[in-house]
Amino acid sequence: MTQHPSNPALSTSLPRLFWRAAGCIAMGVVLDQWLKVWAVSTFREGEFQAFIGGFLSLGLIYNKGAAWGMLGGATLILAVLRLLVGLWLTFSLLRGKYRDIWVPLSLIAAGALGNALDGFRLGKVVDPLMSHTLSSITRFLYKQDFPIFNLADVFVVSGVVLLVLKGLLRSPNRGSATASSL
């Protein structure tokens, strides 16, 4: 077992971390792609059916940009950027870097790779999830619906939220020691 230099609690052997990160990333990509393939084979574009009450519906929309259609038409550029981010995170994790934040980074990598696959394979991203609850909140706050999304988006947002929470929960002593060592 390899000891983490600054934190013995992070003593995860490299092979174990490798397989955990690889498994998390692979499972995320497979789940995302499975839902997208199922949605394409089940729904016509623009069709949605309630799945979880008024909270979530399943259906099919294609997006050639990012959230809310931003950067529409930049599918290839976005696919390349997503692929680069996903591969960089994957290779960094598989080499044993970022041991203390491997879960959020694995989620972000899986999401980036899932949406990159769509961009290269279809020239657009498949979005099969719509939240009526989130749309009512964003309509109230911003006068627009919440974007229709996919599991890859959920993975990326979840990973970022976990990173932010980890940063907020970091002890002041550890944060200042890190800052002073830079």
MIMAR-227530 format. One record per residue (C-alpha): x, y, z. Coordinates in steps of 0.1 Angstrom, whole numbers, padded with zeros to 4 digits, always signed. Layout:
<rs>
XYZ ...
</rs>
This chain:
<rs>
+0000+0000+0000 +0013+0034-0010 +0013+0061+0017 +0000+0095+0005 +0027+0120+0015 +0006+0146+0032 -0024+0125+0044 -0021+0089+0056 -0059+0086+0053 -0055+0088+0015 -0033+0056+0014 -0049+0040-0015 -0027+0017-0036 -0022+0028-0071 -0037-0004-0087 -0068-0001-0066 -0072+0036-0075 -0066+0028-0111 -0094+0002-0112 -0118+0023-0092 -0113+0054-0114 -0113+0033-0146 -0145+0015-0135 -0163+0047-0125 -0154+0064-0158 -0164+0033-0179 -0196+0028-0160 -0206+0065-0164 -0199+0064-0202 -0218+0032-0207 -0248+0043-0187 -0249+0077-0205 -0247+0061-0239 -0272+0034-0231 -0298+0059-0221 -0291+0080-0252 -0294+0049-0275 -0326+0039-0258 -0341+0074-0261 -0332+0076-0298 -0348+0042-0305 -0379+0049-0283 -0389+0086-0289 -0393+0109-0319 -0375+0142-0316 -0394+0166-0293 -0415+0138-0277 -0413+0134-0239 -0432+0112-0214 -0435+0116-0177 -0411+0093-0158 -0411+0105-0122 -0442+0125-0116 -0439+0161-0123 -0401+0160-0116 -0386+0142-0146 -0396+0132-0181 -0378+0110-0206 -0377+0119-0243 -0355+0131-0271 -0340+0164-0281 -0307+0170-0300 -0284+0198-0291 -0256+0211-0314 -0242+0233-0287 -0238+0235-0250 -0264+0242-0222 -0293+0264-0233 -0280+0260-0269 -0250+0282-0263 -0223+0278-0289 -0249+0262-0312 -0233+0248-0343 -0199+0243-0327 -0204+0206-0322 -0171+0195-0336 -0151+0221-0315 -0171+0211-0284 -0166+0174-0291 -0128+0179-0294 -0127+0200-0262 -0148+0175-0243 -0126+0146-0255 -0094+0164-0245 -0108+0172-0210 -0121+0136-0206 -0089+0120-0217 -0066+0143-0197 -0086+0136-0165 -0087+0099-0173 -0050+0096-0179 -0042+0118-0149 -0064+0096-0126 -0050+0064-0141 -0015+0076-0134 -0024+0080-0097 -0027+0118-0096 -0055+0135-0076 -0060+0106-0053 -0081+0127-0028 -0106+0138-0055 -0107+0108-0079 -0145+0104-0076 -0155+0139-0087 -0128+0139-0114 -0140+0105-0126 -0176+0118-0129 -0164+0148-0149 -0143+0126-0172 -0172+0102-0178 -0195+0131-0186 -0170+0148-0209 -0163+0115-0228 -0200+0106-0231 -0209+0139-0247 -0178+0138-0269 -0189+0105-0282 -0222+0119-0293 -0205+0149-0310 -0182+0127-0330 -0208+0099-0337 -0239+0120-0344 -0227+0156-0349 -0250+0166-0320 -0256+0156-0284 -0286+0135-0274 -0305+0150-0245 -0332+0127-0231 -0340+0142-0197 -0363+0171-0188 -0371+0184-0153 -0404+0202-0149 -0395+0211-0113 -0362+0227-0123 -0379+0245-0152 -0405+0260-0128 -0376+0273-0107 -0357+0288-0136 -0388+0303-0152 -0395+0320-0119 -0359+0333-0115 -0348+0338-0151 -0379+0336-0173 -0367+0305-0192 -0369+0267-0189 -0341+0246-0174 -0321+0230-0202 -0330+0195-0213 -0300+0174-0204 -0284+0139-0203 -0266+0117-0178 -0232+0130-0190 -0244+0165-0179 -0255+0151-0145 -0221+0135-0140 -0202+0167-0149 -0224+0189-0126 -0222+0164-0098 -0184+0162-0101 -0181+0200-0100 -0204+0203-0070 -0184+0176-0052 -0152+0195-0059 -0167+0228-0047 -0180+0211-0015 -0146+0195-0009 -0129+0229-0013 -0154+0246+0011 -0150+0218+0037 -0112+0219+0036 -0097+0229+0070 -0083+0264+0072 -0049+0250+0084 -0046+0227+0054 -0056+0254+0030 -0032+0280+0043 -0003+0255+0044 -0010+0246+0008 -0012+0283-0002 +0021+0291+0016 +0039+0262+0000 +0031+0276-0035 
</rs>
